[in-house]
């Protein structure tokens, strides 16, 4: 029988929020760059254009919640 090891990392809520904010900003920047490239002639699937714009708005809303 294989025993499953439980691993847990405890971090403060402030650190967890900081990690979340950094990840959200990085993803928003990535999506914005894709849209900028699209506007400069690079191909992007039309569904991705729509979804990226919606995701950027949603990420901005989340960042407002975190005070950014």
C-alpha positions in Angstrom: 0.0 0.0 0.0 1.3 3.4 -1.0 0.9 6.1 1.6 0.0 9.5 0.4 2.0 12.3 1.9 0.1 15.4 2.8 2.1 18.6 2.1 0.9 21.9 3.1 2.4 25.4 2.9 1.1 28.0 5.2 1.4 31.6 4.1 -0.3 34.7 5.3 -3.3 36.1 3.5 -1.3 39.2 2.5 1.3 37.1 0.7 -1.4 35.0 -0.9 -3.2 38.1 -2.1 0.1 39.5 -3.4 0.8 36.3 -5.4 -2.8 36.5 -6.8 -2.3 40.1 -7.9 1.0 39.4 -9.6 -0.5 36.5 -11.5 -3.6 38.5 -12.5 -1.4 41.4 -13.8 0.9 39.1 -15.7 -2.1 37.4 -17.4 -3.7 40.7 -18.2 -0.4 42.0 -19.7 -0.1 38.8 -21.8 -3.7 39.2 -23.1 -3.1 42.9 -23.8 0.0 42.1 -25.8 -1.8 39.4 -27.8 -4.5 42.0 -28.7 -1.9 44.6 -29.5 -0.2 42.2 -31.9 -3.6 41.4 -33.4 -4.3 45.1 -34.0 -0.9 45.2 -35.7 -1.7 42.5 -38.2 -1.0 39.2 -36.4 -3.6 36.6 -36.7 -5.7 35.7 -33.7 -8.9 33.6 -33.8 -12.0 35.9 -33.6 -13.3 34.0 -30.6 -10.0 34.6 -28.8 -10.2 38.4 -29.5 -13.6 38.5 -27.9 -12.7 36.3 -25.0 -9.4 38.2 -24.3 -11.3 41.5 -24.2 -13.8 40.0 -21.7 -11.1 38.5 -19.6 -9.2 41.8 -19.4 -12.3 43.5 -18.1 -12.9 40.7 -15.6 -9.2 40.8 -14.4 -9.5 44.6 -14.0 -12.6 44.1 -11.8 -10.7 41.6 -9.7 -7.7 43.9 -9.4 -10.0 46.6 -8.2 -11.2 44.3 -5.4 -7.6 43.8 -4.3 -7.0 47.5 -4.4 -4.9 47.7 -7.6 
